Amino acid sequence: MKRKNKACTTLLVGKKAASDGSTMIARIEDGFEKPNPQHFVVVSPEQQPRRYCSSITSFELELPQNPLRYTSTPDLDDRFGIWAGGGINSQNVAMTACETITNNDRILAIDPLVDTGIGEADFITLVLPYIHSAKEGVLRLGKLIETYGTYEINGIAFSDSDEIWYLETIGGHHWAAVRIPDEAFVLVSNRLAIDHFDFNSPDNLSATGLQDLIEKHQLNPTNDELNLRDIFGTFTNGDQHYNNPRVWYIQKVFCKNNSSHPEDQDLPFLAYPDKKLTIEDVRWALSSHYQNTPYDPYGEGEMSDKSRYRSIALNRNEETHILQIRNNVSKEIAAIHWLAFGPNTFNTLVPFYANITQTPTIFNEIGSTFKANDIYWLSKAAALLGDSNFSRFETLRDETVSEAMIEYRKIQLATDSCEVEDGQMIQDHLEIANNKMAEIALTKMNELLGEMIKRLGK
């Protein structure tokens, strides 16, 4: 069975914490060992399986007969499962799966993981085509986990135009989920994150029997509150150096009065930004590496500090998505699947419209081995060169990202303002815009890599 190591970083932004009133759920998908190319596809109702058979366990399930269309970023190599990453369905409901997190040995002894169950490779295919709201996504996935079990511990996020819900799996059959307050943002980094939890709140959902399990096994270490991280989570040296610092850094930047320490084991799950956050802020956070601190691996600090903590952006990033559901435009154009391939230090996030039937060839037909004009491999190559002398290429990278974003925004503004009413014409209109933006992304990555090679030759 294909197993994951600790990987990925998730960022959630409520609609009142966003500058334009949209909901945003974002995640970097990390890889290990050799590169693991992803590609961008649309799964039509006809392509969705009616019987699902896992590629890595014995799990099989008859699926509903009325699936929705959805975008997806699956692994190019599907021998070990689909691993769809993240997507948005035709009802403007988004899902990202998964953030690898941790459970402690107490809960794993009580409710062991299930080798015949379901996991990240399966979740989006089993859930996203059948839900019409973020909360419905929590309930469907939760029921599947309770019924069939899971073989790994994950965090999964759902969003629609109004709400964001975040679910964490607990043991083999249990789970808990929180509706993210509209004014809040959340950064999750490979550790069980949910802290304060009220089983009676309408903004919290959980597996049947979870509260009784806590009481039966006397798992709560405090008398006055329920803190799921204290009850089910971990507090290891690995958390202090690999997981907590990422949360600390983003909370420190977005919440200026934050005085916590990078290794703090009790950083709050919910945080409230000093200013409303833009797409550019989210992209910056997912591209960050402890800038302006001694811990920046590209900085001028001592090597012991520069290598102390795991940063968000690094050369194991395989793809990054921001799934944005806007509230200031019509529903036909509201869903944006922002996407970038490769390490997030040297790439550009492209705002693809999700109400489409086909994705741009440039982001769909990705090669399994290096090709000079392949957007995934171009990003990989640029990041590898950038690692060799980051300070030499940082300004060039920033200029490329800015130039690309300006061009994407121009196309997006023109597309948003174009009055098209017929459903098929709208989709054609959006696909034309997506193809234009994909061409710009490819051109800009070629220009960036070419200029980097020129400068290395001087």
C-alpha positions as CSV (number, residue, x, y, z in Angstrom):
1,M,0.0,0.0,0.0
2,K,1.3,3.5,-0.9
3,R,1.7,5.4,2.4
4,K,2.4,9.1,2.9
5,N,5.0,10.7,5.1
6,K,4.2,14.0,6.8
7,A,3.5,16.3,3.9
8,C,1.4,19.3,2.7
9,T,0.2,22.6,4.2
10,T,-3.4,23.8,4.3
11,L,-4.7,27.4,4.6
12,L,-8.4,28.2,5.0
13,V,-9.8,31.8,4.8
14,G,-13.4,32.6,5.8
15,K,-15.4,35.0,3.6
16,K,-15.3,37.9,6.1
17,A,-11.5,37.4,6.4
18,A,-11.1,37.7,2.6
19,S,-10.9,41.1,1.0
20,D,-13.4,40.2,-1.7
21,G,-15.8,38.2,0.4
22,S,-14.9,34.9,-1.1
23,T,-14.3,31.6,0.7
24,M,-10.8,30.1,0.0
25,I,-9.5,26.7,0.9
26,A,-5.9,26.2,-0.2
27,R,-3.3,23.4,0.0
28,I,0.2,22.6,-1.1
29,E,0.5,18.9,-2.1
30,D,4.0,17.7,-1.3
31,G,5.8,14.6,-2.6
32,F,8.7,12.4,-1.6
33,E,11.6,10.7,-3.4
34,K,11.2,11.0,-7.1
35,P,9.0,13.7,-8.7
36,N,5.3,12.8,-8.8
37,P,3.6,14.8,-11.6
38,Q,0.0,15.8,-11.3
39,H,-2.4,17.0,-14.1
40,F,-5.5,19.1,-14.2
41,V,-8.7,17.4,-15.5
42,V,-12.5,17.7,-15.5
43,V,-14.3,14.5,-14.5
44,S,-17.7,14.4,-16.3
45,P,-20.7,12.5,-14.9
46,E,-20.1,9.9,-17.6
47,Q,-16.5,9.4,-16.5
48,Q,-17.3,9.0,-12.8
49,P,-17.2,5.3,-11.9
50,R,-20.5,3.7,-10.7
51,R,-18.6,1.2,-8.7
52,Y,-15.5,2.3,-6.9
53,C,-12.6,-0.1,-6.4
54,S,-9.6,1.0,-4.5
55,S,-6.2,0.5,-6.1
56,I,-4.4,0.0,-2.8
57,T,-6.9,-1.8,-0.5
58,S,-9.8,-4.3,-0.9
59,F,-12.4,-1.6,-0.5
60,E,-15.3,-1.5,-3.0
61,L,-18.5,0.5,-3.0
62,E,-21.5,1.1,-5.3
63,L,-21.7,4.8,-5.9
64,P,-24.8,7.0,-6.4
65,Q,-26.0,7.2,-10.0
66,N,-26.3,11.0,-10.3
67,P,-22.7,12.4,-9.9
68,L,-21.8,16.0,-10.6
69,R,-19.0,17.2,-12.9
70,Y,-15.9,18.4,-11.0
71,T,-12.3,19.6,-11.5
72,S,-9.5,17.5,-10.2
73,T,-5.7,17.3,-10.0
74,P,-4.9,13.5,-9.8
75,D,-1.6,11.8,-10.0
76,L,-0.4,11.2,-13.5
77,D,0.7,7.7,-12.4
78,D,-2.6,6.1,-11.2
79,R,-1.2,2.7,-10.3
80,F,-1.6,3.5,-6.6
81,G,-4.9,5.2,-6.9
82,I,-6.4,8.5,-8.1
83,W,-5.2,10.9,-5.4
84,A,-7.4,13.7,-6.8
85,G,-5.8,16.4,-4.6
86,G,-8.5,19.1,-4.8
87,G,-11.4,20.2,-7.0
88,I,-14.6,22.1,-7.4
89,N,-17.9,20.6,-8.5
90,S,-20.6,22.0,-10.8
91,Q,-22.6,23.2,-7.7
92,N,-19.6,25.4,-6.6
93,V,-18.6,23.2,-3.8
94,A,-14.9,22.7,-3.2
95,M,-12.9,20.0,-1.5
96,T,-9.2,19.6,-0.7
97,A,-7.9,16.2,0.5
98,C,-5.8,15.7,2.4
99,E,-3.5,17.2,5.0
100,T,-1.5,14.4,6.7
101,I,-1.9,14.8,10.5
102,T,-1.2,12.9,13.6
103,N,-3.0,10.9,16.4
104,N,-1.6,9.7,19.6
105,D,-1.2,6.1,20.7
106,R,-4.1,6.2,23.1
107,I,-6.8,6.7,20.4
108,L,-5.0,4.4,17.9
109,A,-5.1,1.6,20.5
110,I,-8.8,2.1,21.2
111,D,-9.8,2.6,17.5
112,P,-7.0,1.2,15.3
113,L,-6.5,2.2,11.6
114,V,-8.2,-0.1,9.1
115,D,-6.1,-1.5,6.3
116,T,-9.1,-2.4,4.2
117,G,-10.6,1.1,4.6
118,I,-10.4,4.4,2.6
119,G,-7.9,7.2,2.5
120,E,-6.6,10.2,0.6
121,A,-6.4,8.3,-2.7
122,D,-10.2,7.8,-2.5
123,F,-11.8,10.7,-0.7
124,I,-12.5,13.2,-3.5
125,T,-13.8,10.6,-5.9
126,L,-16.1,9.2,-3.2
127,V,-17.4,12.5,-2.0
128,L,-17.0,15.6,-4.2
129,P,-19.3,14.5,-7.1
130,Y,-22.2,13.9,-4.7
131,I,-22.4,17.0,-2.4
132,H,-24.3,20.3,-2.7
133,S,-22.8,22.2,0.2
134,A,-19.6,22.1,2.4
135,K,-21.5,20.7,5.4
136,E,-23.0,18.0,3.2
137,G,-19.4,17.0,2.3
138,V,-18.5,16.6,6.0
139,L,-21.6,14.4,6.6
140,R,-20.9,12.2,3.6
141,L,-17.2,11.7,4.3
142,G,-17.9,11.2,8.0
143,K,-20.5,8.5,7.3
144,L,-18.0,6.7,5.0
145,I,-15.3,6.8,7.6
146,E,-17.6,5.5,10.3
147,T,-18.9,2.7,8.1
148,Y,-15.7,1.5,6.4
149,G,-12.8,3.0,8.4
150,T,-9.7,4.7,7.2
151,Y,-6.1,3.5,7.0
152,E,-4.5,6.9,7.7
153,I,-5.0,10.2,9.7
154,N,-6.0,13.2,7.6
155,G,-7.4,16.7,7.6
156,I,-10.0,17.5,4.9
157,A,-11.5,20.9,4.0
158,F,-14.8,21.7,2.2
159,S,-16.2,25.1,1.1
160,D,-19.1,26.6,-0.7
161,S,-20.0,30.3,-1.2
162,D,-21.0,30.7,2.4
163,E,-19.1,28.3,4.6
164,I,-15.9,26.5,5.2
165,W,-15.8,23.2,7.1
166,Y,-12.6,21.4,8.3
167,L,-12.7,17.7,9.2
168,E,-10.1,15.6,11.0
169,T,-10.1,11.9,11.2
170,I,-9.6,10.3,14.6
171,G,-8.5,6.7,14.8
172,G,-9.9,4.3,12.3
173,H,-13.6,5.2,12.5
174,H,-14.0,8.5,14.2
175,W,-13.8,12.2,13.1
176,A,-14.6,15.7,14.2
177,A,-15.3,18.8,12.1
178,V,-15.6,22.5,12.7
179,R,-17.3,25.3,10.7
180,I,-14.5,27.9,10.3
181,P,-15.8,31.3,11.5
182,D,-16.3,33.8,8.6
183,E,-13.8,36.2,10.2
184,A,-11.0,33.6,10.8
185,F,-8.2,31.9,8.9
186,V,-6.6,28.5,9.7
187,L,-3.1,27.1,8.9
188,V,-2.7,23.4,9.3
189,S,0.7,21.7,9.1
190,N,0.7,17.9,9.6
191,R,-0.6,17.8,13.1
192,L,-4.1,17.4,14.5
193,A,-5.1,21.0,14.8
194,I,-8.7,21.3,16.2
195,D,-8.5,22.5,19.8
196,H,-11.5,23.8,21.7
197,F,-14.6,21.7,20.8
198,D,-18.2,21.9,21.9
199,F,-20.3,18.8,21.1
200,N,-23.5,20.9,21.5
201,S,-22.5,23.7,19.1
202,P,-24.2,23.7,15.6
203,D,-20.8,24.7,14.2
204,N,-19.3,21.4,15.3
205,L,-20.0,17.9,13.9
206,S,-18.5,14.6,14.9
207,A,-18.7,10.8,14.6
208,T,-21.4,9.0,16.4
209,G,-20.1,8.0,19.8
210,L,-17.0,10.2,19.9
211,Q,-18.1,12.1,23.1
212,D,-19.0,8.8,24.8
213,L,-15.6,7.3,23.7
214,I,-13.8,10.2,25.4
215,E,-15.7,9.7,28.6
216,K,-15.5,5.9,28.6
217,H,-11.8,5.8,28.2
218,Q,-11.1,8.9,30.4
219,L,-9.2,10.6,27.6
220,N,-9.7,14.2,28.6
221,P,-6.7,15.5,30.6
222,T,-8.6,18.6,31.8
223,N,-11.9,19.0,33.8
224,D,-13.2,22.3,32.5
225,E,-13.1,22.0,28.6
226,L,-12.8,19.7,25.7
227,N,-9.6,20.2,23.6
228,L,-9.4,17.7,20.8
229,R,-5.7,18.3,20.2
230,D,-5.0,17.6,23.9
231,I,-7.2,14.5,23.8
232,F,-6.2,12.9,20.4
233,G,-3.2,14.8,19.2
234,T,0.6,14.6,19.6
235,F,3.1,16.9,21.3
236,T,6.4,15.5,20.0
237,N,9.8,17.0,19.2
238,G,8.8,16.5,15.6
239,D,5.8,18.7,16.1
240,Q,8.0,21.4,17.6
241,H,10.4,21.5,14.6
242,Y,8.5,20.2,11.6
243,N,4.9,21.3,12.2
244,N,4.4,24.1,14.7
245,P,6.8,26.7,13.1
246,R,4.8,26.9,9.9
247,V,1.6,27.8,11.9
248,W,3.6,30.2,14.0
249,Y,5.0,32.1,11.0
250,I,1.8,32.7,9.2
251,Q,0.0,33.7,12.3
252,K,2.9,36.0,13.2
253,V,2.7,37.7,9.8
254,F,-1.1,37.9,9.5
255,C,-1.7,38.8,13.2
256,K,0.9,41.4,14.2
257,N,0.3,41.1,17.9
258,N,1.3,37.5,17.9
259,S,4.1,36.9,20.5
260,S,4.3,33.2,20.4
261,H,7.4,31.0,19.8
262,P,8.0,28.8,16.7
263,E,8.0,25.7,18.8
264,D,4.8,26.5,20.8
265,Q,2.7,23.4,21.2
266,D,-0.5,25.3,21.9
267,L,-0.8,27.7,19.0
268,P,-4.5,28.4,18.4
269,F,-6.4,26.6,15.7
270,L,-8.4,29.6,14.7
271,A,-6.7,32.9,14.0
272,Y,-8.0,36.3,13.1
273,P,-6.0,38.5,10.6
274,D,-5.3,42.2,11.3
275,K,-6.3,43.0,7.7
276,K,-8.5,41.1,5.2
277,L,-6.6,38.7,3.1
278,T,-6.2,38.7,-0.7
279,I,-5.4,35.9,-3.1
280,E,-1.9,37.4,-3.3
281,D,-1.6,37.0,0.5
282,V,-2.6,33.4,0.3
283,R,-0.2,32.7,-2.5
284,W,2.6,34.5,-0.5
285,A,1.8,32.4,2.6
286,L,2.0,29.1,0.6
287,S,5.3,30.3,-1.0
288,S,6.8,31.4,2.3
289,H,10.1,30.1,3.9
290,Y,10.4,32.2,7.1
291,Q,11.4,35.4,5.3
292,N,12.9,38.1,7.6
293,T,13.7,35.6,10.4
294,P,16.9,33.7,11.2
295,Y,15.1,30.5,10.1
296,D,14.9,31.4,6.4
297,P,16.8,28.6,4.5
298,Y,17.7,31.2,1.9
299,G,18.6,33.9,4.4
300,E,21.8,35.1,6.0
301,G,21.4,33.4,9.4
302,E,23.5,30.7,11.0
303,M,23.2,27.3,9.3
304,S,21.9,25.8,12.6
305,D,19.0,28.2,12.4
306,K,18.4,28.0,8.7
307,S,18.0,24.3,8.9
308,R,16.1,24.2,12.1
309,Y,12.5,24.2,10.8
310,R,10.6,22.9,7.8
311,S,9.3,25.7,5.6
312,I,6.0,25.8,3.7
313,A,7.5,26.2,0.2
314,L,10.2,23.7,-0.6
315,N,11.4,21.5,-3.5
316,R,9.0,18.7,-2.6
317,N,6.0,20.8,-3.6
318,E,4.2,19.0,-6.4
319,E,1.1,21.2,-6.9
320,T,-0.6,24.1,-5.1
321,H,-4.3,25.0,-5.4
322,I,-6.5,27.7,-4.0
323,L,-10.1,26.8,-4.4
324,Q,-12.0,30.1,-4.4
325,I,-15.8,30.5,-4.4
326,R,-16.6,34.2,-5.1
327,N,-19.7,36.1,-3.8
328,N,-19.4,39.2,-6.0
329,V,-20.1,37.6,-9.4
330,S,-22.8,35.3,-10.8
331,K,-22.7,31.7,-9.8
332,E,-21.8,30.6,-13.3
333,I,-18.4,32.2,-13.0
334,A,-17.9,32.2,-9.2
335,A,-15.7,29.1,-8.8
336,I,-12.0,29.6,-9.5
337,H,-9.5,26.7,-9.3
338,W,-6.2,28.5,-8.8
339,L,-3.4,26.1,-9.7
340,A,0.4,25.8,-10.0
341,F,2.6,22.8,-10.6
342,G,6.0,22.2,-9.0
343,P,7.8,23.9,-6.0
344,N,5.9,27.0,-4.9
345,T,9.1,29.1,-4.7
346,F,9.3,29.4,-8.5
347,N,5.9,29.2,-10.2
348,T,2.7,31.2,-10.8
349,L,-0.8,30.4,-9.6
350,V,-3.2,30.5,-12.5
351,P,-6.9,31.4,-11.8
352,F,-8.7,28.8,-13.9
353,Y,-12.5,29.0,-14.1
354,A,-14.0,25.7,-12.8
355,N,-17.3,25.8,-14.7
356,I,-15.8,24.0,-17.7
357,T,-15.9,20.7,-19.5
358,Q,-12.2,20.5,-20.4
359,T,-9.0,21.9,-19.0
360,P,-6.2,23.5,-21.0
361,T,-3.9,21.0,-22.7
362,I,-0.9,22.7,-21.2
363,F,-2.0,21.7,-17.7
364,N,-3.6,18.4,-18.7
365,E,-1.1,16.6,-20.9
366,I,1.8,16.5,-18.4
367,G,4.7,14.1,-19.2
368,S,5.9,11.4,-16.8
369,T,9.5,12.3,-17.6
370,F,11.3,15.6,-18.2
371,K,10.2,17.6,-21.2
372,A,11.6,21.1,-21.9
373,N,8.3,22.7,-22.7
374,D,6.2,21.0,-20.0
375,I,4.8,23.4,-17.4
376,Y,5.3,20.9,-14.5
377,W,8.9,20.1,-15.4
378,L,9.7,23.8,-16.1
379,S,8.6,24.7,-12.6
380,K,10.7,21.8,-11.2
381,A,13.8,22.9,-13.1
382,A,13.4,26.6,-12.2
383,A,13.1,25.7,-8.5
384,L,16.2,23.6,-8.6
385,L,18.2,26.4,-10.2
386,G,16.7,28.8,-7.7
387,D,17.8,26.7,-4.8
388,S,21.4,27.0,-6.0
389,N,21.5,30.8,-5.5
390,F,18.2,32.1,-4.3
391,S,19.3,35.7,-3.7
392,R,20.5,35.9,-7.3
393,F,17.1,34.9,-8.7
394,E,14.6,36.2,-6.1
395,T,13.9,39.6,-7.8
396,L,13.6,37.9,-11.2
397,R,11.1,35.5,-9.7
398,D,9.1,38.3,-8.1
399,E,9.0,40.2,-11.4
400,T,7.8,37.1,-13.3
401,V,5.1,36.4,-10.7
402,S,3.9,40.0,-10.8
403,E,3.8,40.2,-14.6
404,A,1.9,36.9,-14.9
405,M,-0.6,37.9,-12.2
406,I,-1.3,41.2,-14.0
407,E,-2.0,39.3,-17.3
408,Y,-4.2,36.7,-15.5
409,R,-6.1,39.5,-13.8
410,K,-6.7,41.3,-17.1
411,I,-8.2,38.2,-18.6
412,Q,-10.3,37.5,-15.5
413,L,-11.7,41.0,-15.4
414,A,-12.6,40.9,-19.1
415,T,-14.1,37.5,-18.8
416,D,-16.1,38.4,-15.7
417,S,-17.6,41.5,-17.4
418,C,-18.6,39.8,-20.6
419,E,-22.4,39.2,-20.6
420,V,-23.0,35.6,-21.8
421,E,-26.3,33.9,-20.8
422,D,-26.5,30.5,-22.6
423,G,-24.9,27.7,-20.4
424,Q,-22.8,26.1,-23.1
425,M,-21.7,29.5,-24.4
426,I,-20.6,30.4,-20.8
427,Q,-18.5,27.3,-20.6
428,D,-16.9,28.0,-24.0
429,H,-16.2,31.5,-22.9
430,L,-14.5,30.3,-19.7
431,E,-12.5,27.7,-21.5
432,I,-11.1,30.3,-23.9
433,A,-10.0,32.4,-21.0
434,N,-8.4,29.4,-19.3
435,N,-6.5,28.5,-22.4
436,K,-5.2,32.1,-22.7
437,M,-4.0,32.0,-19.1
438,A,-2.4,28.6,-19.5
439,E,-0.4,30.0,-22.5
440,I,0.8,32.9,-20.4
441,A,1.9,30.6,-17.6
442,L,3.9,28.5,-20.0
443,T,5.5,31.5,-21.6
444,K,6.4,33.1,-18.3
445,M,7.9,29.9,-17.0
446,N,10.0,29.6,-20.2
447,E,11.1,33.2,-19.9
448,L,12.0,32.8,-16.2
449,L,14.0,29.6,-16.7
450,G,15.7,31.0,-19.8
451,E,16.8,34.2,-18.0
452,M,18.0,32.2,-15.0
453,I,20.2,30.0,-17.3
454,K,21.6,33.2,-18.9
455,R,22.6,34.6,-15.6
456,L,24.2,31.4,-14.4
457,G,26.3,31.5,-17.6
458,K,27.8,35.0,-16.9
